[in-house]
Amino acid sequence: MPMDDSEAMWDVVVVGAGAAGLMAAATSAARGRRTLLLEKNRKPGVKILMSGGTRCNITQATDNAGIVAQFGKQGRFLHSALAALGVDATVALFESEGLATKIESTGKIFPASDRATDVLAALLRRLTGSGATLALDEPLVEIERAEDGFVLRTNKRTLNASRLLITSGGQSYPGCGTTGDGYAWARQFGHSIVAPRPALVPLTTDAPWVRELRGITVPDVALRVMASGDEAPRAAKARPLAERRGSFLFTHFGLSGPVVLDVSRAVSGHANPRSLVLECDFLPSIAAGELSDSLARQATAEGKKQLVSLLPELLPRRLSESLFIAAGLSPTQKAAEAGAAVRARTVDAVKRAAIPLSGTCGFKKAEVTAGGVALDEVDSRTMQSKLSPHLYLAGEVLDLDGPIGGYNFQAAWSTGFLAGESV
């Protein structure tokens, strides 16, 4: 890219060509703003390409209230952004760029092609059509406040911008370049940073029997993150720190799958993750009493069989046997010899299995970052800083994280779009 004086003056400079940045830069330029999108990587949208198993879960098939609800207390911040670009408008925007979409049974909206590359291509078509300039392999090194905006120094040149929008992401998947750069720049202009921590991240355990089950998937499991040990107040022991239901995966390091990722925020945010246990109901669609009665009936009719073989076929046999052993039961226990006490322990083994936790896989495996720029310091109606005029922030750099299912992408598209409309 030439570096003459005419290219050094910009109405808007957007830092970070991820989901929020690509959306913001195209929106800004389409309004006639001379817009430059800076990206330190050699390619834009690296995390987009990795997301959803390289399929990119664009959003969730719900209304604005449904998106807001999934972000808890943080969700109120999204009202204006979703009013500017809600779920239907997001899907329409991508389809206007030639990207066909589909809704899966979970409500997740994906490209019909199942290719994240097609999502990125649609965004880049929109960016090109808007007239924005994309500068790749050009990290921002330094920012200074100027009388009429900002002076920006990259590894290649010095730029002047009337308005600056930071969309540099959080710290998840640092191999993609998201190394928390935006936090230092926000602090420079007086912003508070809520301590970043991994979210939507696999969990680890030291329990050998869990790792021996690596590769086994259970489609429907109800999880509760529970405090345990002397550190937990007695009254708190019965209250879960987080609870979700969904697909569960055993791995060589511990636990993954959508339901595990959804409760992981409670673990990464805890002062002592090793004091936590993951309580698992591996048959959430069957009540405890119903399971007990079923085992009793089958034991009478098929007493010569092993008790473990009478468990519903929804449970993989290897898992059933491991749950028996972990609960101090024998997998070879004959059904006819199992009295009420043994059946009760069997039900507990399946519906209240406790897996001790040791922590998470950290930012390197986290899909999103919890924490970031404090939301009460950003005007949710415009995405402009309340502390520094003409500074805007959008996307994952904000203290804004939701569950798996396209919610975080929707927050990025919407906050990026609103910022682009406001700069």
C-alpha positions as CSV (number, residue, x, y, z in Angstrom):
1,M,0.0,0.0,0.0
2,P,1.4,3.4,-0.9
3,M,2.1,5.6,2.1
4,D,1.7,9.2,0.7
5,D,0.1,12.0,2.8
6,S,-3.3,11.5,1.2
7,E,-3.5,8.0,2.6
8,A,-2.4,9.1,6.1
9,M,-5.7,11.0,6.8
10,W,-8.8,9.0,7.7
11,D,-12.3,9.8,9.0
12,V,-12.3,6.4,10.8
13,V,-9.7,3.8,11.6
14,V,-11.0,0.4,12.8
15,V,-8.4,-1.8,14.6
16,G,-9.0,-5.5,14.2
17,A,-10.5,-7.3,11.2
18,G,-12.5,-9.9,13.0
19,A,-16.3,-10.2,13.1
20,A,-17.0,-6.8,14.7
21,G,-14.3,-5.0,12.8
22,L,-15.3,-6.2,9.4
23,M,-19.0,-5.4,10.1
24,A,-18.1,-1.9,11.5
25,A,-15.7,-0.9,8.8
26,A,-18.1,-1.8,5.9
27,T,-20.9,0.0,7.7
28,S,-18.9,3.1,8.3
29,A,-17.5,3.3,4.7
30,A,-21.0,2.7,3.3
31,R,-22.1,5.9,5.0
32,G,-19.4,7.9,3.2
33,R,-16.7,7.8,5.9
34,R,-13.2,7.4,4.7
35,T,-12.5,4.2,6.6
36,L,-9.3,2.1,7.1
37,L,-9.5,-1.3,8.7
38,L,-6.1,-2.3,10.2
39,E,-5.3,-6.0,10.8
40,K,-2.0,-7.3,12.2
41,N,-2.5,-10.8,10.7
42,R,-1.7,-11.6,7.1
43,K,-5.4,-12.6,6.6
44,P,-8.6,-11.1,8.0
45,G,-11.2,-13.1,10.0
46,V,-9.0,-15.8,11.3
47,K,-11.3,-16.7,14.2
48,I,-14.3,-16.7,11.9
49,L,-12.6,-19.4,9.8
50,M,-12.0,-21.5,12.9
51,S,-15.4,-21.1,14.6
52,G,-18.1,-23.8,14.7
53,G,-15.7,-26.5,13.6
54,T,-14.9,-24.4,10.5
55,R,-18.6,-24.1,9.8
56,C,-19.2,-20.7,11.6
57,N,-22.4,-20.6,13.6
58,I,-23.5,-17.1,12.5
59,T,-26.3,-16.5,15.0
60,Q,-29.2,-18.2,16.8
61,A,-32.8,-18.4,15.5
62,T,-34.5,-16.3,18.2
63,D,-35.7,-12.7,18.7
64,N,-33.8,-9.8,20.3
65,A,-35.1,-10.6,23.7
66,G,-33.9,-14.2,23.3
67,I,-30.4,-12.9,22.6
68,V,-30.4,-10.4,25.5
69,A,-31.6,-13.1,27.9
70,Q,-28.7,-15.4,27.2
71,F,-26.2,-12.7,28.3
72,G,-27.7,-12.3,31.7
73,K,-27.0,-9.0,33.4
74,Q,-24.7,-8.0,30.5
75,G,-27.6,-8.4,28.0
76,R,-29.1,-5.0,28.8
77,F,-26.1,-3.5,27.1
78,L,-27.2,-5.1,23.8
79,H,-30.6,-3.5,23.4
80,S,-29.6,-0.7,21.1
81,A,-27.1,-2.8,19.1
82,L,-29.8,-5.4,18.4
83,A,-32.3,-2.7,17.5
84,A,-29.8,-1.6,14.9
85,L,-29.0,-5.1,13.6
86,G,-31.1,-8.0,15.0
87,V,-31.0,-11.6,14.1
88,D,-33.3,-11.4,11.1
89,A,-31.4,-8.3,9.8
90,T,-28.1,-10.1,10.2
91,V,-29.3,-13.1,8.2
92,A,-30.7,-10.8,5.5
93,L,-27.4,-8.9,5.4
94,F,-25.4,-12.1,4.7
95,E,-28.0,-13.4,2.2
96,S,-27.8,-10.1,0.4
97,E,-24.1,-10.9,-0.1
98,G,-25.0,-14.2,-1.7
99,L,-24.6,-16.4,1.5
100,A,-27.5,-18.9,1.8
101,T,-28.2,-20.0,5.4
102,K,-29.9,-22.8,7.2
103,I,-31.4,-23.3,10.7
104,E,-30.5,-26.5,12.5
105,S,-32.6,-28.3,15.1
106,T,-30.7,-26.5,17.9
107,G,-31.7,-23.1,16.5
108,K,-28.1,-22.5,15.4
109,I,-27.9,-20.7,12.0
110,F,-25.1,-21.8,9.7
111,P,-24.1,-21.1,6.1
112,A,-26.0,-23.7,4.0
113,S,-22.6,-24.7,2.6
114,D,-21.3,-25.5,6.1
115,R,-18.2,-23.5,5.2
116,A,-16.9,-20.6,7.4
117,T,-14.9,-19.5,4.3
118,D,-18.2,-18.5,2.7
119,V,-19.1,-16.4,5.7
120,L,-15.8,-14.5,5.5
121,A,-16.1,-14.2,1.7
122,A,-19.5,-12.5,2.2
123,L,-18.1,-10.1,4.7
124,L,-15.2,-9.2,2.4
125,R,-17.6,-8.6,-0.5
126,R,-19.5,-6.2,1.7
127,L,-16.3,-4.5,2.8
128,T,-15.1,-4.1,-0.8
129,G,-18.4,-2.8,-2.0
130,S,-18.5,-0.2,0.8
131,G,-15.2,1.4,-0.3
132,A,-13.3,0.7,2.9
133,T,-9.6,0.1,2.7
134,L,-8.2,-3.1,4.3
135,A,-4.6,-3.1,5.5
136,L,-3.2,-6.5,6.4
137,D,0.0,-7.5,8.2
138,E,0.0,-4.0,9.8
139,P,-0.2,-4.1,13.6
140,L,-1.0,-0.9,15.5
141,V,2.0,-0.1,17.7
142,E,1.1,3.2,19.4
143,I,-1.9,5.6,19.8
144,E,-1.8,9.2,20.8
145,R,-4.6,11.7,21.3
146,A,-4.4,14.7,18.9
147,E,-6.4,17.9,18.9
148,D,-8.6,16.7,16.1
149,G,-8.6,13.0,16.8
150,F,-5.8,10.4,17.0
151,V,-2.3,9.8,15.8
152,L,-1.7,6.1,15.1
153,R,1.7,4.5,14.5
154,T,1.8,1.1,12.9
155,N,4.8,-1.0,11.9
156,K,4.7,0.7,8.5
157,R,3.5,4.3,8.9
158,T,1.9,7.1,10.9
159,L,-1.8,7.7,10.4
160,N,-4.3,10.4,11.5
161,A,-7.8,9.5,12.3
162,S,-10.8,11.7,13.4
163,R,-12.4,8.6,15.0
164,L,-10.9,5.4,16.3
165,L,-12.8,2.1,16.7
166,I,-11.2,-0.8,18.7
167,T,-12.4,-4.2,17.6
168,S,-9.3,-6.2,18.4
169,G,-11.0,-9.0,20.3
170,G,-10.2,-10.5,23.7
171,Q,-7.5,-13.2,24.5
172,S,-9.2,-16.4,23.3
173,Y,-7.3,-18.4,20.7
174,P,-4.2,-16.2,21.0
175,G,-2.7,-18.1,18.0
176,C,-5.2,-16.1,15.9
177,G,-3.6,-12.9,17.0
178,T,-6.2,-12.1,19.7
179,T,-3.7,-11.3,22.5
180,G,-5.5,-8.7,24.4
181,D,-3.9,-5.6,22.7
182,G,-7.2,-3.7,23.0
183,Y,-7.1,-3.7,26.8
184,A,-3.9,-1.7,27.0
185,W,-5.2,0.9,24.5
186,A,-8.5,1.2,26.4
187,R,-6.6,1.6,29.7
188,Q,-4.6,4.4,28.0
189,F,-7.8,6.4,27.6
190,G,-9.0,5.8,31.2
191,H,-11.0,2.6,30.8
192,S,-11.3,-0.1,33.5
193,I,-10.8,-3.7,32.4
194,V,-12.8,-6.4,34.1
195,A,-10.2,-9.2,34.5
196,P,-10.2,-11.4,31.4
197,R,-10.7,-15.1,31.8
198,P,-11.4,-18.0,29.4
199,A,-15.1,-18.8,28.5
200,L,-16.5,-21.5,26.3
201,V,-13.4,-23.5,27.2
202,P,-13.0,-27.3,27.8
203,L,-12.5,-28.4,31.5
204,T,-9.8,-30.5,33.0
205,T,-9.8,-33.2,35.6
206,D,-7.3,-35.4,37.4
207,A,-9.8,-38.3,37.5
208,P,-8.1,-41.2,35.5
209,W,-11.4,-42.9,34.7
210,V,-12.6,-39.8,32.9
211,R,-9.6,-39.7,30.6
212,E,-10.0,-43.4,29.9
213,L,-13.3,-42.7,28.3
214,R,-11.8,-40.2,25.8
215,G,-13.8,-40.1,22.5
216,I,-17.1,-41.0,24.0
217,T,-20.0,-38.6,23.3
218,V,-23.2,-38.5,25.3
219,P,-25.8,-36.4,23.4
220,D,-27.9,-35.3,26.4
221,V,-26.3,-34.6,29.8
222,A,-27.4,-32.2,32.6
223,L,-24.5,-30.5,34.4
224,R,-24.1,-28.5,37.5
225,V,-20.9,-26.9,38.7
226,M,-20.9,-27.3,42.5
227,A,-18.6,-26.0,45.3
228,S,-17.2,-28.6,47.6
229,G,-14.7,-29.0,50.4
230,D,-14.1,-27.0,53.5
231,E,-13.7,-23.7,51.5
232,A,-17.4,-23.7,50.5
233,P,-19.9,-22.2,53.0
234,R,-22.4,-24.8,54.0
235,A,-25.4,-22.9,52.6
236,A,-23.7,-22.6,49.2
237,K,-23.0,-26.3,48.7
238,A,-26.5,-27.0,47.4
239,R,-26.6,-24.0,45.0
240,P,-25.0,-24.7,41.6
241,L,-22.6,-22.0,40.3
242,A,-23.8,-22.9,36.8
243,E,-26.1,-25.5,35.2
244,R,-26.8,-26.4,31.6
245,R,-28.0,-29.3,29.5
246,G,-26.6,-30.6,26.2
247,S,-24.0,-32.7,24.4
248,F,-21.0,-33.9,26.4
249,L,-17.6,-35.2,25.2
250,F,-14.9,-37.1,27.1
251,T,-11.4,-36.2,26.0
252,H,-7.8,-37.1,26.8
253,F,-7.5,-34.1,29.0
254,G,-11.0,-34.1,30.6
255,L,-14.3,-32.8,29.3
256,S,-15.6,-30.9,26.4
257,G,-18.7,-30.6,24.2
258,P,-21.3,-27.7,24.1
259,V,-22.7,-28.3,27.6
260,V,-19.3,-28.3,29.2
261,L,-18.2,-25.1,27.4
262,D,-21.4,-23.4,28.5
263,V,-20.6,-24.0,32.3
264,S,-16.9,-23.3,32.0
265,R,-17.2,-19.6,32.8
266,A,-18.0,-20.5,36.4
267,V,-14.9,-22.6,36.6
268,S,-12.4,-20.1,35.0
269,G,-13.8,-17.3,37.2
270,H,-13.5,-19.2,40.5
271,A,-10.6,-18.5,42.8
272,N,-10.0,-22.2,43.5
273,P,-11.2,-24.4,40.6
274,R,-9.9,-27.6,42.4
275,S,-12.6,-27.0,45.0
276,L,-15.3,-27.6,42.4
277,V,-17.0,-30.7,41.1
278,L,-19.0,-31.2,38.0
279,E,-22.2,-33.0,38.9
280,C,-23.5,-35.0,35.9
281,D,-26.9,-36.4,35.2
282,F,-26.2,-38.8,32.3
283,L,-29.9,-39.6,32.0
284,P,-31.7,-36.3,32.4
285,S,-34.8,-37.4,30.5
286,I,-35.5,-40.1,33.1
287,A,-36.5,-39.2,36.7
288,A,-34.6,-40.9,39.5
289,G,-37.7,-42.7,40.8
290,E,-38.6,-43.9,37.3
291,L,-35.1,-45.3,36.8
292,S,-35.1,-47.0,40.1
293,D,-38.5,-48.6,39.4
294,S,-37.3,-49.8,36.0
295,L,-34.2,-51.4,37.5
296,A,-36.3,-53.2,40.1
297,R,-38.8,-54.5,37.4
298,Q,-36.0,-55.7,35.2
299,A,-34.1,-57.3,38.1
300,T,-37.1,-59.4,38.8
301,A,-37.6,-60.5,35.2
302,E,-33.9,-60.8,34.2
303,G,-32.1,-61.4,37.5
304,K,-29.2,-63.4,35.9
305,K,-28.1,-60.4,34.0
306,Q,-25.5,-57.9,35.3
307,L,-27.2,-54.8,36.8
308,V,-25.1,-52.6,34.6
309,S,-26.6,-54.1,31.5
310,L,-30.1,-53.1,32.6
311,L,-29.3,-49.4,32.3
312,P,-30.9,-47.7,29.3
313,E,-29.1,-48.1,26.0
314,L,-28.8,-44.3,25.9
315,L,-25.6,-44.8,28.0
316,P,-22.6,-46.3,26.3
317,R,-21.6,-49.6,28.1
318,R,-18.0,-48.3,28.8
319,L,-19.4,-45.2,30.5
320,S,-21.9,-47.3,32.6
321,E,-19.1,-49.6,33.8
322,S,-16.9,-46.6,34.6
323,L,-19.7,-44.9,36.6
324,F,-20.2,-48.1,38.6
325,I,-16.6,-48.4,39.5
326,A,-16.3,-44.7,40.4
327,A,-19.3,-45.1,42.7
328,G,-17.7,-48.2,44.4
329,L,-20.1,-50.6,42.7
330,S,-19.2,-53.8,40.8
331,P,-19.9,-53.9,37.1
332,T,-20.4,-57.7,37.4
333,Q,-23.1,-57.3,40.1
334,K,-26.0,-59.7,39.3
335,A,-29.3,-57.9,39.0
336,A,-31.1,-60.4,41.2
337,E,-28.6,-59.9,44.0
338,A,-29.0,-56.1,44.0
339,G,-31.2,-54.9,46.8
340,A,-32.8,-51.5,47.2
341,A,-29.7,-49.9,48.6
342,V,-27.6,-51.0,45.6
343,R,-30.2,-49.8,43.2
344,A,-30.2,-46.4,44.9
345,R,-26.5,-46.2,44.6
346,T,-26.8,-47.1,40.9
347,V,-29.3,-44.3,40.3
348,D,-26.9,-41.9,42.1
349,A,-24.0,-43.2,40.0
350,V,-25.8,-42.3,36.8
351,K,-27.8,-39.2,37.8
352,R,-25.4,-37.6,40.3
353,A,-22.0,-38.6,39.1
354,A,-19.4,-36.2,40.6
355,I,-16.3,-35.4,38.5
356,P,-13.6,-33.4,40.4
357,L,-12.3,-30.5,38.4
358,S,-8.8,-29.2,38.2
359,G,-9.3,-26.1,35.9
360,T,-9.8,-25.3,32.3
361,C,-7.7,-25.5,29.1
362,G,-7.1,-21.8,29.3
363,F,-7.2,-19.1,26.6
364,K,-5.4,-21.2,24.0
365,K,-8.6,-23.4,23.8
366,A,-11.2,-20.8,24.8
367,E,-13.8,-19.8,22.1
368,V,-14.4,-16.4,23.8
369,T,-13.1,-14.2,26.5
370,A,-15.1,-13.3,29.6
371,G,-14.2,-9.9,31.0
372,G,-12.9,-6.9,29.1
373,V,-13.7,-3.2,28.9
374,A,-16.3,-2.3,31.5
375,L,-19.7,-1.9,29.9
376,D,-20.7,1.1,32.1
377,E,-17.9,3.1,30.6
378,V,-19.3,2.7,27.0
379,D,-22.4,4.3,25.7
380,S,-24.5,1.4,24.6
381,R,-26.5,3.6,22.2
382,T,-23.5,4.4,20.1
383,M,-20.6,2.2,21.3
384,Q,-18.6,5.5,22.0
385,S,-16.4,5.7,25.1
386,K,-18.0,7.7,27.9
387,L,-14.4,8.7,29.0
388,S,-12.7,9.6,25.7
389,P,-14.6,11.4,22.9
390,H,-14.4,9.8,19.4
391,L,-13.1,6.5,20.8
392,Y,-15.4,3.6,20.1
393,L,-15.3,0.0,21.2
394,A,-17.1,-3.1,19.9
395,G,-17.1,-6.9,19.9
396,E,-15.2,-9.2,22.2
397,V,-12.9,-6.4,23.6
398,L,-16.0,-5.5,25.7
399,D,-17.0,-7.3,28.9
400,L,-19.6,-9.2,27.0
401,D,-19.8,-13.0,26.6
402,G,-22.7,-15.4,26.0
403,P,-23.3,-19.1,25.7
404,I,-22.5,-21.4,22.7
405,G,-24.9,-21.2,19.8
406,G,-24.1,-18.1,17.8
407,Y,-24.9,-15.6,20.6
408,N,-21.4,-14.2,20.7
409,F,-21.2,-13.7,17.0
410,Q,-24.5,-11.9,17.1
411,A,-23.1,-9.6,19.8
412,A,-20.1,-8.9,17.5
413,W,-22.2,-8.3,14.4
414,S,-24.6,-6.0,16.2
415,T,-22.1,-3.9,18.3
416,G,-19.9,-3.6,15.2
417,F,-22.8,-2.5,13.0
418,L,-23.9,0.1,15.6
419,A,-20.4,1.5,16.0
420,G,-20.1,1.8,12.2
421,E,-23.4,3.7,12.1
422,S,-22.2,6.0,14.9
423,V,-18.6,6.9,14.0
